[in-house]
Amino acid sequence: MPSYGGFWLVCDPAARQVELRFTSPKLDDTIMTVVTTSMQKTLPAKRSGWEVVAVVPANDPLLDAMAFSRGRFMVTVLHDTPRYLPAWPEISRVIEDCR
């Protein structure tokens, strides 16, 4: 998936997991919070270079909430600026490819 404001989804089809990647200058491991029109979820995340990465199973309801959020959803990591991202079709495509 193309990056939107330093955020993108990466499918790991063998593990049936989706990585939520967020570019952030934060130096430590952290938590990532995703807020959609229908739910909010806080995920443990790990540092990977300049990215903070949270991993969710491909069948996690959060992914559907992101794909079907009305207009936008928000992603933030601890002590960083929230990013508001469009619920574009590419999100659904990545999720479905992982299932």
Jmol script that loads the backbone (N, CA, C; Angstrom):
load data "model"
ATOM      1  N   MET A   1       0.837  -1.176   0.000  1.00  0.00           N
ATOM      2  CA  MET A   1       0.000   0.000   0.000  1.00  0.00           C
ATOM      3  C   MET A   1       0.881   1.238   0.000  1.00  0.00           C
ATOM      4  N   PRO A   2       0.532   2.239  -0.760  1.00  0.00           N
ATOM      5  CA  PRO A   2       1.282   3.484  -0.721  1.00  0.00           C
ATOM      6  C   PRO A   2       1.198   4.121   0.660  1.00  0.00           C
ATOM      7  N   SER A   3       2.202   4.890   0.980  1.00  0.00           N
ATOM      8  CA  SER A   3       2.230   5.572   2.268  1.00  0.00           C
ATOM      9  C   SER A   3       1.300   6.779   2.250  1.00  0.00           C
ATOM     10  N   TYR A   4       0.546   6.952   3.306  1.00  0.00           N
ATOM     11  CA  TYR A   4      -0.314   8.118   3.477  1.00  0.00           C
ATOM     12  C   TYR A   4       0.116   8.810   4.762  1.00  0.00           C
ATOM     13  N   GLY A   5       0.793   9.916   4.632  1.00  0.00           N
ATOM     14  CA  GLY A   5       1.223  10.660   5.809  1.00  0.00           C
ATOM     15  C   GLY A   5       2.153   9.871   6.706  1.00  0.00           C
ATOM     16  N   GLY A   6       2.987   9.025   6.135  1.00  0.00           N
ATOM     17  CA  GLY A   6       3.904   8.226   6.929  1.00  0.00           C
ATOM     18  C   GLY A   6       3.277   6.991   7.545  1.00  0.00           C
ATOM     19  N   PHE A   7       2.125   6.570   7.035  1.00  0.00           N
ATOM     20  CA  PHE A   7       1.450   5.369   7.541  1.00  0.00           C
ATOM     21  C   PHE A   7       1.156   4.444   6.378  1.00  0.00           C
ATOM     22  N   TRP A   8       1.365   3.157   6.568  1.00  0.00           N
ATOM     23  CA  TRP A   8       0.959   2.186   5.555  1.00  0.00           C
ATOM     24  C   TRP A   8       0.733   0.825   6.185  1.00  0.00           C
ATOM     25  N   LEU A   9       0.026  -0.018   5.453  1.00  0.00           N
ATOM     26  CA  LEU A   9      -0.259  -1.390   5.865  1.00  0.00           C
ATOM     27  C   LEU A   9       0.589  -2.328   5.031  1.00  0.00           C
ATOM     28  N   VAL A  10       1.102  -3.378   5.674  1.00  0.00           N
ATOM     29  CA  VAL A  10       1.895  -4.382   4.968  1.00  0.00           C
ATOM     30  C   VAL A  10       1.326  -5.742   5.344  1.00  0.00           C
ATOM     31  N   CYS A  11       1.020  -6.541   4.335  1.00  0.00           N
ATOM     32  CA  CYS A  11       0.466  -7.872   4.552  1.00  0.00           C
ATOM     33  C   CYS A  11       1.587  -8.904   4.656  1.00  0.00           C
ATOM     34  N   ASP A  12       1.485  -9.789   5.633  1.00  0.00           N
ATOM     35  CA  ASP A  12       2.347 -10.966   5.726  1.00  0.00           C
ATOM     36  C   ASP A  12       1.435 -12.171   5.519  1.00  0.00           C
ATOM     37  N   PRO A  13       1.266 -12.598   4.239  1.00  0.00           N
ATOM     38  CA  PRO A  13       0.282 -13.652   3.955  1.00  0.00           C
ATOM     39  C   PRO A  13       0.605 -14.989   4.614  1.00  0.00           C
ATOM     40  N   ALA A  14       1.877 -15.310   4.778  1.00  0.00           N
ATOM     41  CA  ALA A  14       2.238 -16.588   5.400  1.00  0.00           C
ATOM     42  C   ALA A  14       1.785 -16.631   6.859  1.00  0.00           C
ATOM     43  N   ALA A  15       1.918 -15.518   7.558  1.00  0.00           N
ATOM     44  CA  ALA A  15       1.513 -15.450   8.965  1.00  0.00           C
ATOM     45  C   ALA A  15       0.074 -14.993   9.129  1.00  0.00           C
ATOM     46  N   ARG A  16      -0.550 -14.559   8.021  1.00  0.00           N
ATOM     47  CA  ARG A  16      -1.910 -14.015   8.053  1.00  0.00           C
ATOM     48  C   ARG A  16      -2.009 -12.873   9.072  1.00  0.00           C
ATOM     49  N   GLN A  17      -1.062 -11.948   8.918  1.00  0.00           N
ATOM     50  CA  GLN A  17      -1.004 -10.783   9.784  1.00  0.00           C
ATOM     51  C   GLN A  17      -0.842  -9.528   8.946  1.00  0.00           C
ATOM     52  N   VAL A  18      -1.280  -8.415   9.498  1.00  0.00           N
ATOM     53  CA  VAL A  18      -1.124  -7.118   8.851  1.00  0.00           C
ATOM     54  C   VAL A  18      -0.285  -6.238   9.767  1.00  0.00           C
ATOM     55  N   GLU A  19       0.760  -5.662   9.192  1.00  0.00           N
ATOM     56  CA  GLU A  19       1.597  -4.726   9.938  1.00  0.00           C
ATOM     57  C   GLU A  19       1.073  -3.320   9.698  1.00  0.00           C
ATOM     58  N   LEU A  20       0.874  -2.570  10.763  1.00  0.00           N
ATOM     59  CA  LEU A  20       0.533  -1.160  10.680  1.00  0.00           C
ATOM     60  C   LEU A  20       1.829  -0.410  10.943  1.00  0.00           C
ATOM     61  N   ARG A  21       2.330   0.286   9.940  1.00  0.00           N
ATOM     62  CA  ARG A  21       3.628   0.967  10.038  1.00  0.00           C
ATOM     63  C   ARG A  21       3.411   2.474  10.054  1.00  0.00           C
ATOM     64  N   PHE A  22       4.102   3.128  10.972  1.00  0.00           N
ATOM     65  CA  PHE A  22       3.925   4.556  11.210  1.00  0.00           C
ATOM     66  C   PHE A  22       5.317   5.177  11.343  1.00  0.00           C
ATOM     67  N   THR A  23       5.672   6.083  10.455  1.00  0.00           N
ATOM     68  CA  THR A  23       6.958   6.757  10.545  1.00  0.00           C
ATOM     69  C   THR A  23       6.911   7.747  11.694  1.00  0.00           C
ATOM     70  N   SER A  24       7.875   7.620  12.611  1.00  0.00           N
ATOM     71  CA  SER A  24       7.873   8.473  13.797  1.00  0.00           C
ATOM     72  C   SER A  24       9.297   8.645  14.303  1.00  0.00           C
ATOM     73  N   PRO A  25       9.647   9.860  14.720  1.00  0.00           N
ATOM     74  CA  PRO A  25      10.980  10.073  15.270  1.00  0.00           C
ATOM     75  C   PRO A  25      11.135   9.580  16.710  1.00  0.00           C
ATOM     76  N   LYS A  26      10.067   9.089  17.312  1.00  0.00           N
ATOM     77  CA  LYS A  26      10.144   8.616  18.694  1.00  0.00           C
ATOM     78  C   LYS A  26      11.237   7.558  18.812  1.00  0.00           C
ATOM     79  N   LEU A  27      11.962   7.559  19.904  1.00  0.00           N
ATOM     80  CA  LEU A  27      13.142   6.718  20.032  1.00  0.00           C
ATOM     81  C   LEU A  27      12.891   5.362  20.668  1.00  0.00           C
ATOM     82  N   ASP A  28      11.786   5.173  21.365  1.00  0.00           N
ATOM     83  CA  ASP A  28      11.540   3.936  22.099  1.00  0.00           C
ATOM     84  C   ASP A  28      10.393   3.150  21.486  1.00  0.00           C
ATOM     85  N   ASP A  29      10.269   1.901  21.972  1.00  0.00           N
ATOM     86  CA  ASP A  29       9.055   1.153  21.660  1.00  0.00           C
ATOM     87  C   ASP A  29       7.894   1.934  22.257  1.00  0.00           C
ATOM     88  N   THR A  30       6.735   1.730  21.730  1.00  0.00           N
ATOM     89  CA  THR A  30       5.620   2.573  22.131  1.00  0.00           C
ATOM     90  C   THR A  30       4.307   1.840  21.936  1.00  0.00           C
ATOM     91  N   ILE A  31       3.241   2.575  21.978  1.00  0.00           N
ATOM     92  CA  ILE A  31       1.927   2.033  21.661  1.00  0.00           C
ATOM     93  C   ILE A  31       1.363   2.822  20.479  1.00  0.00           C
ATOM     94  N   MET A  32       0.528   2.176  19.707  1.00  0.00           N
ATOM     95  CA  MET A  32      -0.135   2.806  18.568  1.00  0.00           C
ATOM     96  C   MET A  32      -1.632   2.746  18.843  1.00  0.00           C
ATOM     97  N   THR A  33      -2.302   3.862  18.614  1.00  0.00           N
ATOM     98  CA  THR A  33      -3.745   3.921  18.798  1.00  0.00           C
ATOM     99  C   THR A  33      -4.403   4.221  17.465  1.00  0.00           C
ATOM    100  N   VAL A  34      -5.426   3.437  17.139  1.00  0.00           N
ATOM    101  CA  VAL A  34      -6.195   3.631  15.911  1.00  0.00           C
ATOM    102  C   VAL A  34      -7.626   3.938  16.329  1.00  0.00           C
ATOM    103  N   VAL A  35      -8.160   5.036  15.795  1.00  0.00           N
ATOM    104  CA  VAL A  35      -9.533   5.440  16.095  1.00  0.00           C
ATOM    105  C   VAL A  35     -10.303   5.536  14.785  1.00  0.00           C
ATOM    106  N   THR A  36     -11.401   4.796  14.683  1.00  0.00           N
ATOM    107  CA  THR A  36     -12.261   4.828  13.498  1.00  0.00           C
ATOM    108  C   THR A  36     -13.635   5.338  13.937  1.00  0.00           C
ATOM    109  N   THR A  37     -14.565   5.408  13.008  1.00  0.00           N
ATOM    110  CA  THR A  37     -15.905   5.860  13.387  1.00  0.00           C
ATOM    111  C   THR A  37     -16.623   4.841  14.266  1.00  0.00           C
ATOM    112  N   SER A  38     -16.195   3.574  14.239  1.00  0.00           N
ATOM    113  CA  SER A  38     -16.908   2.557  15.001  1.00  0.00           C
ATOM    114  C   SER A  38     -16.126   1.942  16.156  1.00  0.00           C
ATOM    115  N   MET A  39     -14.824   2.190  16.243  1.00  0.00           N
ATOM    116  CA  MET A  39     -14.056   1.605  17.344  1.00  0.00           C
ATOM    117  C   MET A  39     -12.736   2.313  17.550  1.00  0.00           C
ATOM    118  N   GLN A  40     -12.145   2.033  18.697  1.00  0.00           N
ATOM    119  CA  GLN A  40     -10.812   2.536  19.027  1.00  0.00           C
ATOM    120  C   GLN A  40     -10.031   1.378  19.621  1.00  0.00           C
ATOM    121  N   LYS A  41      -8.749   1.260  19.229  1.00  0.00           N
ATOM    122  CA  LYS A  41      -7.941   0.176  19.753  1.00  0.00           C
ATOM    123  C   LYS A  41      -6.513   0.662  19.938  1.00  0.00           C
ATOM    124  N   THR A  42      -5.922   0.279  21.068  1.00  0.00           N
ATOM    125  CA  THR A  42      -4.528   0.589  21.349  1.00  0.00           C
ATOM    126  C   THR A  42      -3.730  -0.701  21.222  1.00  0.00           C
ATOM    127  N   LEU A  43      -2.632  -0.619  20.459  1.00  0.00           N
ATOM    128  CA  LEU A  43      -1.836  -1.796  20.140  1.00  0.00           C
ATOM    129  C   LEU A  43      -0.406  -1.631  20.635  1.00  0.00           C
ATOM    130  N   PRO A  44       0.209  -2.707  21.117  1.00  0.00           N
ATOM    131  CA  PRO A  44       1.636  -2.625  21.414  1.00  0.00           C
ATOM    132  C   PRO A  44       2.405  -2.493  20.094  1.00  0.00           C
ATOM    133  N   ALA A  45       3.472  -1.736  20.105  1.00  0.00           N
ATOM    134  CA  ALA A  45       4.239  -1.521  18.881  1.00  0.00           C
ATOM    135  C   ALA A  45       5.730  -1.582  19.193  1.00  0.00           C
ATOM    136  N   LYS A  46       6.503  -1.895  18.182  1.00  0.00           N
ATOM    137  CA  LYS A  46       7.960  -1.984  18.297  1.00  0.00           C
ATOM    138  C   LYS A  46       8.607  -1.043  17.302  1.00  0.00           C
ATOM    139  N   ARG A  47       9.761  -0.559  17.652  1.00  0.00           N
ATOM    140  CA  ARG A  47      10.550   0.290  16.771  1.00  0.00           C
ATOM    141  C   ARG A  47      11.231  -0.588  15.724  1.00  0.00           C
ATOM    142  N   SER A  48      11.223  -0.128  14.476  1.00  0.00           N
ATOM    143  CA  SER A  48      11.931  -0.783  13.368  1.00  0.00           C
ATOM    144  C   SER A  48      12.519   0.326  12.506  1.00  0.00           C
ATOM    145  N   GLY A  49      13.737   0.721  12.808  1.00  0.00           N
ATOM    146  CA  GLY A  49      14.341   1.852  12.094  1.00  0.00           C
ATOM    147  C   GLY A  49      13.592   3.125  12.439  1.00  0.00           C
ATOM    148  N   TRP A  50      13.109   3.831  11.414  1.00  0.00           N
ATOM    149  CA  TRP A  50      12.357   5.075  11.612  1.00  0.00           C
ATOM    150  C   TRP A  50      10.863   4.822  11.762  1.00  0.00           C
ATOM    151  N   GLU A  51      10.478   3.560  11.819  1.00  0.00           N
ATOM    152  CA  GLU A  51       9.054   3.231  11.889  1.00  0.00           C
ATOM    153  C   GLU A  51       8.694   2.619  13.234  1.00  0.00           C
ATOM    154  N   VAL A  52       7.441   2.823  13.608  1.00  0.00           N
ATOM    155  CA  VAL A  52       6.842   2.114  14.729  1.00  0.00           C
ATOM    156  C   VAL A  52       5.878   1.118  14.095  1.00  0.00           C
ATOM    157  N   VAL A  53       5.980  -0.159  14.478  1.00  0.00           N
ATOM    158  CA  VAL A  53       5.209  -1.216  13.827  1.00  0.00           C
ATOM    159  C   VAL A  53       4.350  -1.957  14.839  1.00  0.00           C
ATOM    160  N   ALA A  54       3.057  -2.029  14.541  1.00  0.00           N
ATOM    161  CA  ALA A  54       2.120  -2.847  15.319  1.00  0.00           C
ATOM    162  C   ALA A  54       1.616  -3.947  14.389  1.00  0.00           C
ATOM    163  N   VAL A  55       1.426  -5.131  14.934  1.00  0.00           N
ATOM    164  CA  VAL A  55       0.985  -6.274  14.133  1.00  0.00           C
ATOM    165  C   VAL A  55      -0.362  -6.750  14.646  1.00  0.00           C
ATOM    166  N   VAL A  56      -1.303  -6.969  13.715  1.00  0.00           N
ATOM    167  CA  VAL A  56      -2.622  -7.492  14.075  1.00  0.00           C
ATOM    168  C   VAL A  56      -2.947  -8.688  13.187  1.00  0.00           C
ATOM    169  N   PRO A  57      -3.700  -9.645  13.708  1.00  0.00           N
ATOM    170  CA  PRO A  57      -4.138 -10.761  12.872  1.00  0.00           C
ATOM    171  C   PRO A  57      -5.019 -10.244  11.728  1.00  0.00           C
ATOM    172  N   ALA A  58      -4.979 -10.923  10.622  1.00  0.00           N
ATOM    173  CA  ALA A  58      -5.737 -10.483   9.444  1.00  0.00           C
ATOM    174  C   ALA A  58      -7.237 -10.473   9.682  1.00  0.00           C
ATOM    175  N   ASN A  59      -7.718 -11.219  10.652  1.00  0.00           N
ATOM    176  CA  ASN A  59      -9.161 -11.244  10.930  1.00  0.00           C
ATOM    177  C   ASN A  59      -9.563 -10.307  12.069  1.00  0.00           C
ATOM    178  N   ASP A  60      -8.673  -9.440  12.499  1.00  0.00           N
ATOM    179  CA  ASP A  60      -8.976  -8.502  13.592  1.00  0.00           C
ATOM    180  C   ASP A  60     -10.055  -7.526  13.140  1.00  0.00           C
ATOM    181  N   PRO A  61     -11.100  -7.317  13.936  1.00  0.00           N
ATOM    182  CA  PRO A  61     -12.174  -6.383  13.574  1.00  0.00           C
ATOM    183  C   PRO A  61     -11.687  -4.946  13.365  1.00  0.00           C
ATOM    184  N   LEU A  62     -10.556  -4.595  13.937  1.00  0.00           N
ATOM    185  CA  LEU A  62     -10.004  -3.258  13.739  1.00  0.00           C
ATOM    186  C   LEU A  62      -9.761  -2.974  12.257  1.00  0.00           C
ATOM    187  N   LEU A  63      -9.292  -3.965  11.529  1.00  0.00           N
ATOM    188  CA  LEU A  63      -9.000  -3.763  10.099  1.00  0.00           C
ATOM    189  C   LEU A  63     -10.272  -3.449   9.322  1.00  0.00           C
ATOM    190  N   ASP A  64     -11.353  -4.152   9.632  1.00  0.00           N
ATOM    191  CA  ASP A  64     -12.631  -3.850   8.976  1.00  0.00           C
ATOM    192  C   ASP A  64     -13.108  -2.454   9.355  1.00  0.00           C
ATOM    193  N   ALA A  65     -12.921  -2.082  10.622  1.00  0.00           N
ATOM    194  CA  ALA A  65     -13.328  -0.741  11.058  1.00  0.00           C
ATOM    195  C   ALA A  65     -12.536   0.334  10.310  1.00  0.00           C
ATOM    196  N   MET A  66     -11.253   0.086  10.040  1.00  0.00           N
ATOM    197  CA  MET A  66     -10.448   1.042   9.269  1.00  0.00           C
ATOM    198  C   MET A  66     -10.952   1.127   7.833  1.00  0.00           C
ATOM    199  N   ALA A  67     -11.230  -0.020   7.243  1.00  0.00           N
ATOM    200  CA  ALA A  67     -11.652  -0.059   5.841  1.00  0.00           C
ATOM    201  C   ALA A  67     -13.013   0.589   5.634  1.00  0.00           C
ATOM    202  N   PHE A  68     -13.895   0.455   6.622  1.00  0.00           N
ATOM    203  CA  PHE A  68     -15.256   0.964   6.467  1.00  0.00           C
ATOM    204  C   PHE A  68     -15.535   2.224   7.279  1.00  0.00           C
ATOM    205  N   SER A  69     -14.494   2.834   7.801  1.00  0.00           N
ATOM    206  CA  SER A  69     -14.658   4.077   8.541  1.00  0.00           C
ATOM    207  C   SER A  69     -15.222   5.144   7.610  1.00  0.00           C
ATOM    208  N   ARG A  70     -16.085   5.973   8.122  1.00  0.00           N
ATOM    209  CA  ARG A  70     -16.694   7.009   7.287  1.00  0.00           C
ATOM    210  C   ARG A  70     -15.700   8.144   7.048  1.00  0.00           C
ATOM    211  N   GLY A  71     -15.134   8.163   5.880  1.00  0.00           N
ATOM    212  CA  GLY A  71     -14.227   9.236   5.501  1.00  0.00           C
ATOM    213  C   GLY A  71     -12.800   9.026   5.941  1.00  0.00           C
ATOM    214  N   ARG A  72     -12.546   9.126   7.225  1.00  0.00           N
ATOM    215  CA  ARG A  72     -11.180   9.055   7.734  1.00  0.00           C
ATOM    216  C   ARG A  72     -11.107   8.249   9.024  1.00  0.00           C
ATOM    217  N   PHE A  73      -9.876   7.862   9.358  1.00  0.00           N
ATOM    218  CA  PHE A  73      -9.589   7.294  10.668  1.00  0.00           C
ATOM    219  C   PHE A  73      -8.292   7.925  11.166  1.00  0.00           C
ATOM    220  N   MET A  74      -8.039   7.829  12.458  1.00  0.00           N
ATOM    221  CA  MET A  74      -6.865   8.445  13.050  1.00  0.00           C
ATOM    222  C   MET A  74      -5.900   7.375  13.545  1.00  0.00           C
ATOM    223  N   VAL A  75      -4.610   7.626  13.326  1.00  0.00           N
ATOM    224  CA  VAL A  75      -3.560   6.767  13.860  1.00  0.00           C
ATOM    225  C   VAL A  75      -2.563   7.663  14.572  1.00  0.00           C
ATOM    226  N   THR A  76      -2.163   7.246  15.761  1.00  0.00           N
ATOM    227  CA  THR A  76      -1.148   8.000  16.484  1.00  0.00           C
ATOM    228  C   THR A  76      -0.296   7.044  17.305  1.00  0.00           C
ATOM    229  N   VAL A  77       0.924   7.477  17.581  1.00  0.00           N
ATOM    230  CA  VAL A  77       1.779   6.772  18.529  1.00  0.00           C
ATOM    231  C   VAL A  77       2.036   7.718  19.688  1.00  0.00           C
ATOM    232  N   LEU A  78       2.370   7.147  20.821  1.00  0.00           N
ATOM    233  CA  LEU A  78       2.588   7.917  22.032  1.00  0.00           C
ATOM    234  C   LEU A  78       3.563   9.066  21.788  1.00  0.00           C
ATOM    235  N   HIS A  79       3.196  10.251  22.201  1.00  0.00           N
ATOM    236  CA  HIS A  79       4.029  11.458  22.112  1.00  0.00           C
ATOM    237  C   HIS A  79       4.312  11.901  20.682  1.00  0.00           C
ATOM    238  N   ASP A  80       3.466  11.592  19.742  1.00  0.00           N
ATOM    239  CA  ASP A  80       3.633  12.049  18.361  1.00  0.00           C
ATOM    240  C   ASP A  80       2.309  12.649  17.894  1.00  0.00           C
ATOM    241  N   THR A  81       2.366  13.362  16.794  1.00  0.00           N
ATOM    242  CA  THR A  81       1.194  14.023  16.244  1.00  0.00           C
ATOM    243  C   THR A  81       0.252  13.000  15.615  1.00  0.00           C
ATOM    244  N   PRO A  82      -1.043  13.051  15.910  1.00  0.00           N
ATOM    245  CA  PRO A  82      -1.997  12.143  15.259  1.00  0.00           C
ATOM    246  C   PRO A  82      -2.032  12.403  13.755  1.00  0.00           C
ATOM    247  N   ARG A  83      -2.296  11.349  13.017  1.00  0.00           N
ATOM    248  CA  ARG A  83      -2.454  11.479  11.570  1.00  0.00           C
ATOM    249  C   ARG A  83      -3.843  10.991  11.205  1.00  0.00           C
ATOM    250  N   TYR A  84      -4.512  11.786  10.397  1.00  0.00           N
ATOM    251  CA  TYR A  84      -5.867  11.462   9.942  1.00  0.00           C
ATOM    252  C   TYR A  84      -5.758  10.982   8.506  1.00  0.00           C
ATOM    253  N   LEU A  85      -6.213   9.758   8.283  1.00  0.00           N
ATOM    254  CA  LEU A  85      -5.988   9.083   7.009  1.00  0.00           C
ATOM    255  C   LEU A  85      -7.302   8.715   6.335  1.00  0.00           C
ATOM    256  N   PRO A  86      -7.335   8.790   5.001  1.00  0.00           N
ATOM    257  CA  PRO A  86      -8.559   8.437   4.280  1.00  0.00           C
ATOM    258  C   PRO A  86      -8.786   6.924   4.280  1.00  0.00           C
ATOM    259  N   ALA A  87     -10.032   6.520   4.356  1.00  0.00           N
ATOM    260  CA  ALA A  87     -10.399   5.098   4.276  1.00  0.00           C
ATOM    261  C   ALA A  87     -10.528   4.718   2.804  1.00  0.00           C
ATOM    262  N   TRP A  88      -9.415   4.678   2.105  1.00  0.00           N
ATOM    263  CA  TRP A  88      -9.396   4.431   0.672  1.00  0.00           C
ATOM    264  C   TRP A  88      -9.439   2.945   0.351  1.00  0.00           C
ATOM    265  N   PRO A  89      -9.797   2.575  -0.881  1.00  0.00           N
ATOM    266  CA  PRO A  89      -9.929   1.167  -1.261  1.00  0.00           C
ATOM    267  C   PRO A  89      -8.645   0.347  -1.100  1.00  0.00           C
ATOM    268  N   GLU A  90      -7.485   0.976  -1.146  1.00  0.00           N
ATOM    269  CA  GLU A  90      -6.232   0.244  -0.990  1.00  0.00           C
ATOM    270  C   GLU A  90      -6.160  -0.464   0.358  1.00  0.00           C
ATOM    271  N   ILE A  91      -6.767   0.127   1.371  1.00  0.00           N
ATOM    272  CA  ILE A  91      -6.774  -0.483   2.693  1.00  0.00           C
ATOM    273  C   ILE A  91      -7.517  -1.811   2.648  1.00  0.00           C
ATOM    274  N   SER A  92      -8.690  -1.803   2.033  1.00  0.00           N
ATOM    275  CA  SER A  92      -9.471  -3.044   1.897  1.00  0.00           C
ATOM    276  C   SER A  92      -8.710  -4.097   1.092  1.00  0.00           C
ATOM    277  N   ARG A  93      -8.021  -3.656   0.073  1.00  0.00           N
ATOM    278  CA  ARG A  93      -7.278  -4.600  -0.785  1.00  0.00           C
ATOM    279  C   ARG A  93      -6.182  -5.301   0.007  1.00  0.00           C
ATOM    280  N   VAL A  94      -5.420  -4.565   0.809  1.00  0.00           N
ATOM    281  CA  VAL A  94      -4.363  -5.165   1.610  1.00  0.00           C
ATOM    282  C   VAL A  94      -4.953  -6.150   2.606  1.00  0.00           C
ATOM    283  N   ILE A  95      -6.036  -5.757   3.250  1.00  0.00           N
ATOM    284  CA  ILE A  95      -6.666  -6.626   4.243  1.00  0.00           C
ATOM    285  C   ILE A  95      -7.166  -7.908   3.593  1.00  0.00           C
ATOM    286  N   GLU A  96      -7.874  -7.793   2.490  1.00  0.00           N
ATOM    287  CA  GLU A  96      -8.415  -8.991   1.817  1.00  0.00           C
ATOM    288  C   GLU A  96      -7.320  -9.890   1.296  1.00  0.00           C
ATOM    289  N   ASP A  97      -6.206  -9.332   0.840  1.00  0.00           N
ATOM    290  CA  ASP A  97      -5.080 -10.146   0.365  1.00  0.00           C
ATOM    291  C   ASP A  97      -4.470 -10.976   1.494  1.00  0.00           C
ATOM    292  N   CYS A  98      -4.624 -10.516   2.727  1.00  0.00           N
ATOM    293  CA  CYS A  98      -4.070 -11.238   3.880  1.00  0.00           C
ATOM    294  C   CYS A  98      -5.004 -12.321   4.408  1.00  0.00           C
ATOM    295  N   ARG A  99      -6.247 -12.235   4.041  1.00  0.00           N
ATOM    296  CA  ARG A  99      -7.216 -13.221   4.559  1.00  0.00           C
ATOM    297  C   ARG A  99      -7.263 -14.379   3.655  1.00  0.00           C
TER     298      ARG A  99
END
end "model"
wireframe off; spacefill off
backbone 0.3
color backbone group
